[in-house]
């Protein structure tokens, strides 16, 4: 069966769901292991539910569920001679590339997307650019129709903020200590009925003599638009901003503001800050507060990174691997059972517990050897929040040796962020990235 026939059969058998505006896209990591888009073959994002799998686990998932349609997402590091012009204002670029901030070597990540159908992963639908032209015409035959479907899915996946990152952004007030974001005390904010209505784009700072068109914040009391303060996003680099909204708060006392470029139908990712609470907050009435000034989130697209996203970028790019025991002579060892765990904040207490537990045979048998059975019994929608699944994922990875290779050290070690979040739940201490006591944690 050729690709077009296989695609037609897959769509007719309900293996494709058109992505919606609030669709959760999992594209950072395989649901069953720690492989990511930088590994060989990348990730395969299922077009029925938009969960991601590595090649091995995509085959297992397809054989078990019958869902066979995937977008293959590969991200490759490419060394470049001259660094392309970087945006340092926190705004997304139009290209599907992500420039690093390290000075040497200079490289970028090149992202590639194509559609594949299980079990023949060698046949790929690459030609996504031409589909833009196809989509402009009335289409009557299935061939053109599924091309348009595929283009829509690839475009959504490429632009989307991953579900994993959204989960952290919606629950945490910052990326460094991961304090839980709280509901603002200004839920019933009194808004001025001054008739002000904002356009859906083209905003500028309203402070005399400023005119910045980025890093803009809307005051939810009276609709004033001012620029935010400048922030460091990398060594020696800062975002644009003159701090005029902070000055405006000091003069007016109006505390609740929202970053304009982050407004989209997904309200969980919108950046809301309360000056008198001195923190990022949740505004349950955000849609109402925005519509008061003519801004309908359903008609807006995200064009800027939130404050916590910029903090996450800095956190992820920091070279934690360079932090080792000063003066110690360490001999690295490799193979199954010798997988390193990356310290996410101050998670050494959790990592110590996990390294100790894999020395216990009963834990390895319960959570490592039968991990796939545990995954397949769990509905895919619940796998990212299920303790048994996340614990099995970590233990199986630590025992596998896949992330502890002397021959190819580029993918050594894992970062068990999801497990940390699931195990901690809403605990007031363990849900943060502060240092904790090992004995209290394991109890």
Buried (B, 14 or more C-beta within 10 A) or exposed (E): EEBBEBBBBBBEEEBBBEBEEEBBBBBBBBBBBBBBBBBEBBBBBBBBBBBBBBBBBBBBBBEEBEBBBBBBBBBEEEEEEEEEEBEBBBBBEEEEBEBBBEEEEBBBBBBBBBBBBBEEBEBBBEEBEEBEEBEEEEBEEBEBBBBBBBBBBBBBBBEBBBBBBBBBBBBBBBBBEBBEBEEBEBBEBEBBEEEBEBEEEEBBBBBEEBEBBBBBBBBBBBBBBBBBBBBEBBEEEEBBBBBBBBBBBEEEEBBBBBBBBBBBBBBBBBBBBBBEBEBBBBBEBBBEBBEBBEBEBEEBEBBBBBBBBBBBBBBEEEEBEEEEEEEEEEEEEBEEBBBBBBBBBBBBBBBBBBBEBBEEEEBBEBBBEEBBEBBBEBEBEEBBBBEBBBBBBBBBBBBBBBBBEEEEEEBBBBBBBBBBBBBBEEEEEBBBBBEBEBEEBEE
